[in-house]
Amino acid sequence: SGPFTLRVVPLPINTGFAHANNVGITAVMAAGADLVLTLNNDMELERDCIERLLTVVERQPGFAAYQLMQINHFDRRLIDGVGIGLTRWGSAFQHGYRQDLGVLADLPDHPFGVIAGAACYRASALRAVHSDHGYFDDRFFAYYEDVDLSLRLRARGARFLLVREAVVYHMHSGTGGLNSPFKAFFLSRNLFYYLKKNIAPAELPPILGY
């Protein structure tokens, strides 16, 4: 604990989750930070969340990123998401989404990727995958940018860890809208973009027309 500096970087328009986070990450790295925490704006943190997160990060340094434990804000008996998984078709899902907390012990400690809505990245890992389009690929605008980043990190041998002790409460789609046209459009578009960008045509399922 101790004094800290809060800096707000205003953007004149909505540039999307990916680009806005890139702006924030750039500012944090310029200040010399070793870790970057990304949080959705519809999150509530337990009072000791950051302290518990840092304890695990210091005790287990061999991971490129750490997934915070996301619980449903409105029904705290339900999990919101504890890491990214991939289906056999290549689409992504959130481990534990809307499942009872009782299944938590069965969910993986080392997910395929981390959900950027509540994740802690090592600055060194982000620098290693930075591209012309940022740390997150800002062409995604919103959704699937964290799946893409996880793939790029994994290509460099990265591993991820679920930090069950670091709890946040998520108002799932509190900004984008759970069934909104906005979310439907970007989820659909970005699934195809992420597949085309990251997976060779021969590996794509026939349903996609390759």
Secondary structure, DSSP 8 states (H G I E B T S, - for coil): -----------SS---HHHHHHHHHHHHHHTT-SEEEEE-TTEEE-TTHHHHHHHHHHH----SEEEEEEEESS-TTBEEESSEEE-TTS-EEETTTT-BGGGGGGS-SS-SB--TTEEEEEHHHHHHH-BTTBTTTGGG-SSSHHHHHHHHHHTTT--EEEEEEEEEEE-TTTTT-TT-HHHHHHHHHHHHHHHHHHS-GGGS-GGGT-
